[in-house]
Amino acid sequence: MQKNILLVEDDVDISKLVTSHLEQENFTIFTAFDGEEALTLLRKNKFDLILLDLMLPKLSGMDFLKQIRSTNLIPVLIISAKGTDIDKALGLGFGADDYISKPFSMIELTARVHAAIRRATQYLPKENQSKPTTIHFKELSLDLNTFSAKIKDKYVQLTSKEFHMLKLFMTNQNRVFTKEQIYNFIWEDDYYGDENVINVHIRRLRKKIEDDPSKPKYIQTIWGIGYRLGE
């Protein structure tokens, strides 16, 4: 089935270049040139991925991201010239799933797009599945069919990266994962020592599921090694 991508980019030349390349990869591309136009398209269409620039007129990429994350789990890949660690942390903290800095190669962009969509769709229920598959740990439950999480019977809004990360821990409850292993499993890409990406996602996930993020009982730090699901 052909996948739909919402490209939110105010640079017309870049928008045309990305659109042309991804259409050759059999994606259907919808383009928006400001944040408000992107919100309108998102309300009217179903998308498998959003490619989002940060520097947008009318409504910034960050404000757009904050608005949609309150109700939507769609994967978001930021594409921006603002490539500092602070901007990366802000983008990921507001719910972006991945980040690629301009200038980027079309080969790298295509690989990240395929990986993001693959991660987001691999947990969708198959037609012959009538019952949900749910993982439980303490007061936390993860439904692999509905792509949802509950803590103390209350739903928790997770990004696709957070969902995959939590699933990794909950399906390997006795295993400690290094940051490199987490990156390789979740991002499906080579790890170049960018610990900030992992740290931001762990911190954000803890805020959503822990009673006291400074004393986590679900995602615990094993100093000098990595992280594991709490005992």
C-alpha positions, 0 to 999 in steps of 0.5 A: 500500500502506498504511504502518504507523507506530509512535507512541511517546508517553506523553502520551495526549492527544497520542497520540490527536490524532496517531493520529486525524490520521494515520489520516485520511491512510491510515496504520495507527498502532500506539501505545506509551506507554513504551520497553519497550512500543515494543520489543515492538511493533517485534519483532512488526510491520513498520513504515515509520516510528517517531514517537518522544518522548524523555521516556518511562517505563521506557525513554527515547526515547534508550535506545530509539533506541540499541537499535534502531539496532544492527540496524534502519534504519527511519526515526525522527522524534523528536517532543519538547518538548526542542527545544534544539540539544543535544537535537537533536544527541543525537537525530540523533547516536544515529541519528534521521532528523529532529526536530520540536519540540512544539508542532507543527502536524499539517500540518508533522508530516504533511509530514515523515512523508510525506517520511521514508517517501518517502525510505526507500522510493524505493531499494527494489528494483522487482519487475523488477530481478533484479540489484543496482545498486551504486555504488563509490568507492575502498573504499566501495560502496553497494547501492541495492537492498538499502539497504546500504553496505560499506567494505573489504568490511565492512557499515556500519550507516547510518541512512536519512538517512546512506544518502541523504546518501552516495548524493547524494555518490557519484552526484555525484562531481565536485560540491560541495554547500552545506549548504543544497543537502544539506538541500534534497535530503535533508530535502526541506524549506526550509533555515533556516540550521540548520547543526547538523543537517548537521554532526551527520550529516556527523560521524556518517557520517565516524565510520562510513566514514573511517579517520581522521574528522579527515582524511577521504578520502571526505566532504571539507570545502570550506571556505566552500562545503560538502562533496564526495566526496573525489578 
